[in-house]
Amino acid sequence: MLKIKELKKYYNGKKVLITGHTGFKGSYMCVLLKYLGAKVYGYSLKPEKGSLYELLTSGLKQNVSKKKTSLSLKVKKASAIVEDEVFADIRDLKGITSYVEKVKPDYVLHMAAQPLVLRGYKEPQYTYEVNVMGTVNILEAVRRFTDKSKRSNPISILNVTTDKVYENNDLSNYAFKEHDKLCGFDPYANSKSCSELVTYSYAKSFFADKSLYRVSTARAGNVIGGGDLNENRIIPDCFRAIKNKKDMTIRNPHSIRPYQYVLEPLIMYLNIMALQRENEKYEGNFNIGPDKKNCLTTKKLCELFFKAWEDEGSKSKLIKCDNPKDLINEKIDRYNLYKKYNNTKIIISKKNKKSPHESEFLRLDNSLIKKLFSYKEIFDMEDTMRYTASVYYDILGKKNIYESILNIIETLS
Ligand SMILES: NC(=O)c1ccc[n+]([C@@H]2O[C@H](COP(=O)([O-])OP(=O)(O)OC[C@H]3O[C@@H](n4cnc5c(N)ncnc54)[C@H](O)[C@@H]3O)[C@@H](O)[C@H]2O)c1
């Protein structure tokens, strides 16, 4: 597995086209690639108001106008977080084709998606359009472009799907292997299974010339990290509950998920793209999941987050008047309590039988990446929660979020 320092050798000066760069993973990836010296090109919908991407970029502009002295160097680096970007729809084949032609990328990282299970239930047709035809469109754009161009190195493509692509019969203790049947249950999961199949077909039918193409897919689990503000995700829900002192629901408290710190799969994505470009033995379809000990129930995850929030709060000077302990206790007093530990209490909703189906148990077998890439987990749960809480604190404290994330990345060097 290539460490951050080694990754620099592969990405410095290289053009990386990211679809979905304005999303949660995309935002972290932009900072990470910028740190590695890559030229990042983004193709996504416009960032949501108040999203992490908007915080990353608009926060910088604020700093530019207010402070010109010591921050100026970092601001200069950060304000150009991407080399170029387009806010357009991945369903528009013409749009993505002309963008690929314009950029002439060395690497293509496909992350644009409708990634939410509940939205998939509400808008199945849209979810399939974006997740399936969006994948067709980006691969088709690459095919049309490379057909016409003379390249000395292959273009390295990674399609980011999910751990939910497998047919899941909720067998506890079973960890999915890469060759297990692809058949997600709900529209989101199923559209990602289809996206895998589309990639397989393009790889076999059009991308067989290894001098031109290298292509893989990555199936990662649920990621956690400061700044995710998506709806109906558990840590953002915890953060909003604390921030707004509002009620929150833990939907499936006993569900087990392979949670990871956001940078964990991102570093593996970069490893796959870099190494497969060099040697086709690194192409494949890969599970990127934590070891068994980091597969937690949602309830346990919330407990760890609130604990980290308390710990971070006790050393943080960012929140002047609000002691997070008070925030939590004040919040808790208004809720139905099921569990109390230390000073933090967690609220759990009873299972609602009318809720759409979501798997109870999900774990990935990560032995293939361990064998092929010598993969070793970088972040334990303690680091994960500490880093997550710290970036959320920085958001509340209106700090420069680019620097908050960069500081975490720098600890890896
Ligand atoms: N976050 C997780 O826990 C998790 C877990 C497993 C897999 N994934 C996968 O990782 C990828 C990124 O997830 P995320 O959490 O950053 O999601 P996100 O919702 O934060 O970001 C989605 C990105 O896709 C873009 N996008 C959505 N619809 C689009 C369209 N029609 N045209 C162009 N761009 C469009 C958005 O603009 C945004 O940049 C997704 O493919 C998702 O399925 C995420």
The ligand as an SDF file (V2000), in Angstrom:
LIG
                    3D

 44 48  0  0  0  0  0  0  0  0999 V2000
  -20.8200    8.5440    2.1080 N   0  0  0  0  0  0  0  0  0  0  0  0
  -20.8520    7.2380    2.2860 C   0  0  0  0  0  0  0  0  0  0  0  0
  -20.9580    6.7480    3.4280 O   0  0  0  0  0  0  0  0  0  0  0  0
  -20.7320    6.3110    1.1130 C   0  0  0  0  0  0  0  0  0  0  0  0
  -20.6630    4.9230    1.3440 C   0  0  0  0  0  0  0  0  0  0  0  0
  -20.5100    4.0710    0.2630 C   0  0  0  0  0  0  0  0  0  0  0  0
  -20.4470    4.5730   -1.0160 C   0  0  0  0  0  0  0  0  0  0  0  0
  -20.5470    5.9210   -1.2260 N   0  0  0  0  0  0  0  0  0  0  0  0
  -20.4630    6.4060   -2.6100 C   0  0  0  0  0  0  0  0  0  0  0  0
  -19.4390    7.3950   -2.6960 O   0  0  0  0  0  0  0  0  0  0  0  0
  -19.8010    8.3770   -3.6510 C   0  0  0  0  0  0  0  0  0  0  0  0
  -19.7420    9.7550   -3.0330 C   0  0  0  0  0  0  0  0  0  0  0  0
  -20.6340    9.7950   -1.9300 O   0  0  0  0  0  0  0  0  0  0  0  0
  -20.7930   11.0980   -1.0260 P   0  0  0  0  0  0  0  0  0  0  0  0
  -21.0800   10.6400    0.3390 O   0  0  0  0  0  0  0  0  0  0  0  0
  -19.6730   12.0110   -1.2580 O   0  0  0  0  0  0  0  0  0  0  0  0
  -22.1360   11.7080   -1.6450 O   0  0  0  0  0  0  0  0  0  0  0  0
  -22.6210   13.2320   -1.7210 P   0  0  0  0  0  0  0  0  0  0  0  0
  -24.1070   13.2100   -1.8200 O   0  0  0  0  0  0  0  0  0  0  0  0
  -22.0260   14.0160   -0.6380 O   0  0  0  0  0  0  0  0  0  0  0  0
  -22.0320   13.7350   -3.1030 O   0  0  0  0  0  0  0  0  0  0  0  0
  -22.5720   13.3310   -4.3290 C   0  0  0  0  0  0  0  0  0  0  0  0
  -21.8610   14.0540   -5.4450 C   0  0  0  0  0  0  0  0  0  0  0  0
  -22.4320   13.6130   -6.6880 O   0  0  0  0  0  0  0  0  0  0  0  0
  -22.8590   14.7460   -7.4200 C   0  0  0  0  0  0  0  0  0  0  0  0
  -24.0700   14.4230   -8.1810 N   0  0  0  0  0  0  0  0  0  0  0  0
  -25.2300   13.9190   -7.7220 C   0  0  0  0  0  0  0  0  0  0  0  0
  -26.1080   13.8080   -8.7320 N   0  0  0  0  0  0  0  0  0  0  0  0
  -25.4760   14.2340   -9.8450 C   0  0  0  0  0  0  0  0  0  0  0  0
  -25.8550   14.4050  -11.2070 C   0  0  0  0  0  0  0  0  0  0  0  0
  -27.0710   14.0790  -11.6200 N   0  0  0  0  0  0  0  0  0  0  0  0
  -24.9470   14.9090  -12.0700 N   0  0  0  0  0  0  0  0  0  0  0  0
  -23.6970   15.2650  -11.6640 C   0  0  0  0  0  0  0  0  0  0  0  0
  -23.2880   15.1340  -10.3890 N   0  0  0  0  0  0  0  0  0  0  0  0
  -24.1660   14.6410   -9.4980 C   0  0  0  0  0  0  0  0  0  0  0  0
  -23.1670   15.8190   -6.3970 C   0  0  0  0  0  0  0  0  0  0  0  0
  -23.1340   17.1050   -7.0000 O   0  0  0  0  0  0  0  0  0  0  0  0
  -22.0390   15.5800   -5.4190 C   0  0  0  0  0  0  0  0  0  0  0  0
  -20.8750   16.2010   -5.8850 O   0  0  0  0  0  0  0  0  0  0  0  0
  -21.1700    7.9780   -4.1700 C   0  0  0  0  0  0  0  0  0  0  0  0
  -20.9990    7.2770   -5.3910 O   0  0  0  0  0  0  0  0  0  0  0  0
  -21.7200    7.0840   -3.1100 C   0  0  0  0  0  0  0  0  0  0  0  0
  -22.6790    6.1820   -3.5990 O   0  0  0  0  0  0  0  0  0  0  0  0
  -20.6820    6.8010   -0.1960 C   0  0  0  0  0  0  0  0  0  0  0  0
  1  2  1  0
  2  3  2  0
  2  4  1  0
  4  5  1  0
  4 44  2  0
  5  6  2  0
  6  7  1  0
  7  8  2  0
  8  9  1  0
  8 44  1  0
  9 10  1  0
  9 42  1  0
 10 11  1  0
 11 12  1  0
 11 40  1  0
 12 13  1  0
 13 14  1  0
 14 15  2  0
 14 16  1  0
 14 17  1  0
 17 18  1  0
 18 19  2  0
 18 20  1  0
 18 21  1  0
 21 22  1  0
 22 23  1  0
 23 24  1  0
 23 38  1  0
 24 25  1  0
 25 26  1  0
 25 36  1  0
 26 27  1  0
 26 35  1  0
 27 28  2  0
 28 29  1  0
 29 30  1  0
 29 35  2  0
 30 31  1  0
 30 32  2  0
 32 33  1  0
 33 34  2  0
 34 35  1  0
 36 37  1  0
 36 38  1  0
 38 39  1  0
 40 41  1  0
 40 42  1  0
 42 43  1  0
M  CHG  2   8   1  16  -1
M  END
$$$$
